[in-house]
Amino acid sequence: MYAGKIVEQAPVNPLFEAPLHPYTQGLMAAIPKMDRPVPANRRLQAISGIVPSLYELTTACAFRSRCNFQFERCSEEPPIFEAGPERSVRCWRHE
């Protein structure tokens, strides 16, 4: 979920193996890898930007200002698209 809306649904293994939504991808990239040490000069990956205020949401995609893949269509809120067996994602890239 992001900004109070479901952005991706999938069984656990497919979700962790290949997240589809940019927010889910960012969350997965931020998970520390416990099987290998993190160099002292390297920080965990973070999602850029600031979470939108729930009082100021627009009719655009709520993740748009933080997304590395945004394009013109993201000015509209995407519906949830079917993305495979038991998978769905709220992102125009999967239209």
Buried (B, 14 or more C-beta within 10 A) or exposed (E): EBBEBEBBBBEEEBBEEEBBBBBBBBBBEEEEEEEEEEEEEEEEEEBEEEEBEEEEEEEBBBBBBBBEEBEEEBEEBBEBBEBEEEBBBBBBBBE
